[in-house]
Amino acid sequence: MDLSGVYPALTTPFAADGSVSVADIKHNIGRYNSTGLAGYVAMGSTGESVLLSHVEWETVLIAVKEAAAPGMRLIAGTGAESTAETIEKTKRAAHLGYEVALVKTPHYYKPVYKPEVLIAHYQRVADASPIPVLLYSVPVFTGITLEAPEIGTLAQHPNIAGIKDSSGHVLRVVETIARVPADFQILVGAPPTLLPSMVVGARGGILALASALPEMCVALFNASRRGEMDKARALQQSLLTASTAIVSEAGIAGIKFAMDQRGYRGGIPRLPIPPAAESAKQRILEMLATLEPVAARA
């Protein structure tokens, strides 16, 4: 299974009454279908998965599956705090038609999650999973980083296909590549590291920013693949500026606000995440105004 390409870390739109808006999910997917994305990642961190009930989690997965164009790779976030629940959610995602499970590290009982504990957790999940597993290291949210030695061990499992590395450090990608088989696939989660990570061997990215600027993220991936490095570097610089204003400074609320400006259905986050501040909105509007010509050329 080749996971190369750009995937948006999908947001979850909410209706006026606070419920998950299936109509808005399908609106977004309908527009994304023609942007060159490789597929969709539903119920990752950007999807506010930890704020949704299990029923809502399943509702999102079904809506994305129904709206996705044929051939789009479907990845479901199935990580939970317990090994048992992670396995249960992974099996359910497979039943719903998802092809890959994105499994974040458990993190609540941080002091006991030594490397050998995380390795055992992932091996048990992979043993039980009917679909390939993609490791997910996102220390900004969990406080736990999967390091190269444990990734190297887990890469030997036949049902662990790769990792989403959201550390934001290209050196960690380099260290991981040195320890894993050639068919182990690395996708990055930070737009500022997409181009340099691809240069050293990453296959692409799962990006929150691709929910608002899919065309530009795809254009960067394609330029890198074609060896058009001047174009790739220019796009990388533009995406760095966008990522800072939208993702780093304003978070999920900023991503959703930027989506609203570009014809997608973003809306506001679920409490306790606050809406974007007015100052953040103004910076995003100014940044989008400068990027529109770039996005059009992409």
C-alpha positions in Angstrom: 0.0 0.0 0.0 1.5 3.3 -1.1 0.5 6.2 1.1 2.5 8.8 -0.8 0.8 12.2 -1.1 -0.9 14.9 0.9 -3.9 14.2 3.2 -5.9 16.8 5.0 -6.3 16.3 8.7 -10.0 16.9 8.5 -11.8 19.2 10.8 -15.3 18.4 12.2 -18.0 21.1 11.5 -20.7 21.5 14.0 -24.3 22.6 13.4 -25.9 25.5 15.3 -27.2 23.2 18.0 -23.7 21.8 18.6 -24.1 18.5 16.9 -21.9 17.1 14.2 -22.9 18.5 10.8 -23.0 15.7 8.3 -24.1 18.0 5.5 -21.1 20.3 6.1 -18.7 17.3 6.2 -20.0 16.2 2.8 -19.8 19.7 1.4 -16.1 19.9 2.4 -15.3 16.5 1.0 -17.1 17.2 -2.2 -14.8 20.2 -2.8 -11.7 18.4 -1.7 -12.3 15.6 -4.1 -11.0 17.8 -7.0 -7.9 19.2 -5.4 -5.4 16.4 -6.0 -5.3 15.2 -2.4 -4.4 11.5 -2.0 -7.1 10.8 0.5 -8.6 11.8 3.9 -7.7 11.5 7.5 -10.8 11.5 9.6 -10.8 11.8 13.4 -7.3 12.9 14.0 -6.2 15.7 16.3 -7.5 18.5 14.1 -10.9 16.7 13.9 -11.3 17.4 17.7 -11.6 13.6 18.1 -11.0 13.8 21.9 -14.1 16.0 22.3 -16.5 13.8 20.4 -18.5 10.8 21.7 -18.0 7.4 20.2 -21.3 7.8 18.3 -20.1 11.1 16.8 -16.8 9.6 15.9 -18.6 6.9 13.9 -20.9 9.5 12.4 -17.9 11.4 11.0 -16.3 8.3 9.6 -19.5 7.3 7.8 -20.0 10.8 6.3 -16.4 11.0 5.0 -16.6 7.6 3.5 -19.9 8.3 1.8 -18.7 11.6 0.3 -15.1 10.5 -0.7 -14.5 10.1 -4.4 -13.5 6.6 -5.6 -9.8 5.9 -5.2 -9.3 8.3 -2.3 -7.3 6.6 0.5 -9.2 6.6 3.8 -7.4 6.8 7.1 -9.2 6.8 10.5 -7.9 8.0 13.8 -8.5 5.1 16.1 -6.1 5.6 19.0 -7.5 5.5 22.5 -6.0 5.4 26.0 -6.5 1.7 26.4 -5.2 -1.0 24.1 -8.6 -2.7 24.2 -10.5 0.4 23.0 -7.9 1.1 20.4 -8.4 -2.4 18.9 -12.2 -2.1 19.1 -12.2 1.3 17.3 -9.7 0.0 14.7 -11.9 -3.0 13.9 -14.9 -0.7 13.6 -13.1 1.7 11.2 -12.1 -1.3 9.0 -15.7 -2.4 9.0 -16.8 1.1 7.8 -14.4 0.9 4.9 -11.3 2.6 6.1 -8.0 1.2 4.8 -5.5 2.4 7.4 -5.7 3.1 11.2 -3.9 6.2 12.6 -3.0 5.3 16.2 -1.7 8.0 18.5 0.3 7.2 21.6 -1.6 6.7 24.8 -0.4 9.4 27.2 -2.5 9.9 30.3 -0.4 7.7 32.5 2.7 9.2 31.1 5.2 8.0 33.8 4.6 4.3 33.0 4.7 4.7 29.2 8.3 3.6 28.8 9.5 2.5 25.3 8.8 -1.1 26.0 5.3 -0.4 27.1 4.5 1.6 23.9 6.1 -1.1 21.8 3.9 -3.8 23.4 0.8 -1.6 23.0 1.3 -1.1 19.3 2.3 -4.7 18.6 -1.0 -5.9 20.2 -3.0 -3.4 18.2 -1.2 -4.4 15.0 -1.7 -8.1 15.7 -5.5 -7.6 16.1 -6.0 -5.0 13.4 -7.6 -6.1 10.1 -6.0 -3.1 8.4 -2.5 -1.6 8.4 -1.5 0.6 11.3 0.1 4.0 11.0 1.9 5.1 14.2 1.1 8.6 15.3 3.6 10.6 17.3 2.2 14.0 18.3 4.2 15.3 21.3 2.7 18.8 21.2 -0.6 17.3 22.4 0.4 14.1 24.2 3.8 15.0 25.7 5.1 11.6 24.4 7.4 11.2 21.5 8.0 7.9 19.6 11.8 7.9 19.1 13.8 6.3 16.4 14.8 3.1 18.3 11.2 2.1 19.2 10.0 3.1 15.7 12.7 0.8 14.3 11.5 -2.1 16.4 7.8 -1.5 15.5 8.7 -1.1 11.8 9.5 -4.9 11.7 5.9 -5.7 12.4 4.2 -6.8 9.1 1.0 -4.8 9.9 2.7 -1.5 10.8 2.9 0.4 7.6 4.5 3.7 8.7 4.3 6.7 11.0 2.8 10.2 11.0 5.6 12.2 12.7 4.2 15.5 14.0 7.3 16.4 16.0 8.2 19.1 13.5 11.9 18.0 13.5 13.5 16.9 10.2 16.4 15.3 12.2 13.9 12.9 13.7 12.8 11.9 10.3 16.4 11.3 9.2 17.1 9.2 12.3 13.9 7.2 11.7 14.7 6.5 8.1 18.1 5.1 9.2 16.4 2.5 11.4 13.5 1.3 9.3 13.0 -0.9 6.2 12.7 0.8 2.8 9.0 0.1 2.6 8.2 1.8 6.0 6.4 5.0 5.1 6.9 8.3 6.9 4.3 11.1 6.6 4.9 14.4 8.4 2.4 16.5 10.2 4.0 19.9 10.2 3.9 21.9 6.9 7.2 23.7 7.6 9.0 20.4 7.4 7.2 18.9 4.4 9.8 19.8 1.7 12.9 19.0 3.7 11.4 15.8 5.0 10.5 14.6 1.5 14.0 15.4 0.4 15.4 12.9 3.0 12.8 10.2 2.2 9.3 11.1 3.7 6.4 10.1 1.5 4.2 13.1 2.1 2.2 14.7 4.8 -1.0 14.6 6.8 -1.5 18.3 7.3 -4.1 20.4 9.2 -3.2 23.3 6.8 -4.4 21.1 3.9 -7.9 21.5 5.2 -7.7 25.2 4.4 -5.1 25.3 1.6 -5.2 21.9 -0.1 -4.1 23.1 -3.6 -0.9 24.7 -2.3 0.0 21.7 -0.1 -0.5 19.4 -3.1 1.4 21.7 -5.4 4.4 21.6 -3.0 4.3 17.8 -2.9 4.1 17.5 -6.7 6.9 20.1 -7.3 9.1 18.1 -5.0 8.3 14.8 -6.7 9.1 16.3 -10.1 12.4 17.9 -8.9 11.1 21.4 -9.5 13.0 22.7 -6.4 12.8 26.4 -7.1 9.0 26.2 -7.2 8.9 23.8 -4.2 11.0 26.2 -2.1 8.8 29.1 -2.9 5.7 27.2 -2.0 7.4 25.9 1.2 8.1 29.5 2.2 4.5 30.5 1.5 3.2 27.5 3.5 5.5 28.4 6.4 3.9 31.8 6.6 0.4 30.4 6.3 1.1 27.7 8.9 2.4 30.2 11.4 -0.6 32.5 11.1 -3.3 29.8 10.9 -2.1 26.7 12.7 0.7 27.8 15.2 -0.9 31.0 16.4 -4.6 30.2 16.2 -4.9 26.4 16.3 -8.0 24.5 15.3 -10.1 27.7 15.5 -7.7 29.4 13.0 -7.9 26.5 10.6 -11.7 26.6 10.7 -11.8 30.3 10.2 -9.5 30.1 7.2 -11.7 27.4 5.8 -14.7 29.6 6.1 -12.9 32.3 4.0 -12.2 29.8 1.2 -15.6 28.3 0.7 -15.3 25.4 3.1 -17.5 24.8 6.2 -15.3 25.4 9.1 -17.3 27.0 11.8 -16.3 27.2 15.4 -14.6 24.6 17.6 -16.3 22.6 20.3 -15.9 24.0 23.8 -13.7 24.3 25.7 -11.7 25.3 22.7 -12.5 29.0 22.1 -13.2 30.6 18.8 -10.4 32.5 17.1 -9.7 35.9 18.6 -10.4 39.0 16.4 -6.7 39.8 16.2 -6.0 36.3 15.0 -8.8 36.5 12.4 -7.4 39.8 11.0 -3.9 38.3 10.7 -5.4 35.3 8.8 -7.4 37.5 6.5 -4.3 39.6 5.7 -2.2 36.4 5.1 -4.9 34.8 2.9 -5.1 38.0 0.8 -1.4 37.7 0.0 -1.6 34.0 -0.7 -4.6 34.0 -3.0 -2.5 34.6 -6.2 -0.1 31.9 -5.1 -3.0 29.5 -4.4 -4.5 30.3 -7.9 -1.1 29.5 -9.6 -0.8 26.2 -7.6 
